[in-house]
Amino acid sequence: MVDNNINNNILPTTNTTTTTSTNTITPVLNILDNNNNNNNINNNNNNNNNNNNNNNIKNDIKNDKVAVSNSNVRSSSSSSVSYENSDWNKVYNSEREKLHEVNKQILNIKRPSTSIVRVSQLDSARLDEEILDLLRSQFMKIFTFFKPNFIHNFQPEINLVLKSVIYKLSIFNLGTTYGNQLQNLTYRNEKAFDPIRGSDQLNKLTMRQKWLSGLINIGGEWLWTRINRYLINNNWSEHPPNDIRKKFWNFLNFAESAYKALALLNFLTFLYNGKYVTLVNRILHMRLVYAHPTLSRNISFEYMNRLLVWHGFTEFILFIMPLINIDRIKSFLYRLLIKTSFGNNNNSNTSANNSNPLQQLQKQQLLIQQQQMALAKCPICMNDPISMPYSADCGHLFCYYCIKTSCMIDSSFTCPRCNSLISNIKRFSIQD
């Protein structure tokens, strides 16, 4: 009972509180909603005001820009009017045509071309020939044990192979030869060269120029050699004048003479202007120029000075040697070094033994034996036997030519055997 009363007492109180709370909350919410609506309206109004202000600012900026541009146009027009009326502009207009003409003349002027030293170009060609000779001499050792006529028969083909290999490794791959590299030179395609751009421009050779140069210089030389050998071996030059072979022979001779004349004319032109050493280079427009124009030409004259000294010394020796009597010097040294005198000993022996006839007979027999032994060899030329024997004052025998020339060369000629002076000679005979 008590619990029910309690519950009954409590429940009414809760109902009253909920109703009162709901009654109080509803007007508060209404107030809040009204405030939010008012704030949104105010925000919209503020945004509209801000947009209007921004539009006004942009319009003001545009108006300022237009005013500034108008002022610039006015100032530029005024400045242009003042520039056109200035004295400087008048002088410039009067001299402008002259400046254009000077500019055209400057553009048309060719830049100075670098002159190539002629001796360097000739030295490079000489170096290439020396390199070819060195390789040929080494290559020929391969055919040492071949037949002697093998090298002669295939000499053109050997030259063709060697020159082709050198050409492939030098001009075809590098655009220049080894001799040119030693002289700081290289080939330039003169046909594609523009003089306005200056001499430092380096146009490389085309494949057409390289092929034609190899075919003419190497293949042409081989073909010409082979044709000449064939014609000479078959005696085409000995046929009658009306024969076609004789006419072809004459045509080849005329072509060779014409080529030599043109080559001579090209060389004289080269000495004049320093371009195109060979005729083929002139035809193909292959000119030698410096590979590195800024590189100085440093030449050591040590070898040249040494060569000149030795050349002068040999010329002096060749001049002085005929004036020196070598035989007289030899005889003088011989007399100086040999002290014995065979002839004087013989004379002393003969004077001492004149009293005894038997000794004189033995002496005569000994002299005959000595003379016979002397006939075996000439003491001057060592010829065995002596040809046309002649005896000197001392009794020794010599060849006539040997003793006569010796006495003519040296008036104080002495005998090589006994070192006695020879003044007279006579023909030797057994009866004497």
Salt bridges, closest charged atoms under 4 A:
GLU95 OE1 - LYS98 NZ 3.81
GLU129 OE1 - ARG126 NH1 3.59
GLU130 OE2 - ARG126 NH2 3.32
ASP133 OD1 - ARG136 NH1 2.77
GLU157 OE1 - ARG226 NH2 2.81
GLU190 OE1 - ARG188 NH2 2.93
GLU190 OE2 - ARG287 NH1 3.72
GLU221 OE1 - LYS163 NZ 2.54
ASP243 OD2 - ARG245 NH2 2.99
GLU256 OE2 - LYS260 NZ 3.47
GLU302 OE2 - ARG306 NH2 3.34
GLU315 OE2 - HIS311 NE2 2.98
ASP410 OD1 - ARG328 NE 3.38
